[in-house]
Amino acid sequence: MSGLLGSRDCIESLRSDVSDLQWAVMDVLSRVGPVTFRSWKYPDKLSADLDMKELLEKYVCGDDLEERQASHIVLLELVIDR
């Protein structure tokens, strides 16, 4: 499994998952109103205050293996956060 860490397909799949989860969260919030939960990944911020578009632009599949692995891990954490 560690061979998949940083793979282009995994990163793109996670980016898609985070985007889909964000859409679902926003859909629910539009029906129930705002919530004041802290972010799991960024506990100093409210979950609703995270700019997911900015985060998804930041964590992409680049050329450097270490950067790809870090992006992979952060994207997994964002799935949990959502």
N, C-alpha and C positions, 0 to 999 in steps of 0.2 A: 504493500500500500504506500510506503514512503516514496516509491518511484513515481507516484502520481502527483506528489507535492510539487506545485509549480507548473503542472502541465497546462498547456494552452487550452485544451478542451475543458478541463476542470475549472479553470479560472473563468472562462466564458460562461459555463453553466452556472457557476456561483453568482456571477454578475447578473445573469438573467433571473436567478432565484431571488436575489436581493431586490431587484426591480419589481418582480411580481409580488413579493411580500409587502413592499412599500405601497404598491397600488392597493392591495387588500387592506392594509392598515388604514390608509387614507379613506377608503370606501367605508370602513366601519366607523371611523371617527366622524365622517360626514353625517352619519346617522345618529350617533350617540352623543356627539359633542366632544369638546376637548378633554383630554386627560392630562394629569400632571405626574406621570411616571418618569423616573430617572432612567437614562440610557444605561444598559448593562455595559456596553463597550466604553462609553464616555460618561462616567457617573457624575461628572461636574455639570452635565447638561441634561435638559429634559429630552426625553425620547422624541417628542414632536418637533424639537428645535434642530434636529440634525438635518443638514443639507445633504440628502442622499445623492442628488445629482453630482454635487461636488466630490463626494466620497467615491462614487463610481468612476468619475473621471480620473481620480487620483490613483486608484488601485486597478491597474490594467496589466495585461500580459506584455511585458517589455522583453528586451534582449538579455538582460542580466538575470542569471539563475537565482541569485539571492533576492533580488527585487520581486521576481515572480513568486518565489516561495513566501515572502512576506505578504504579498498581495493575496495569495491563496489563504493564508491564515487569517488575515484581517477580514476577508470576505466571508469566511466561515463564522467569524465572530459577529459580523453584521447580520448574518442569518439568525444567529441566536438573539441578537439585540432586537431584531424586528419581531 
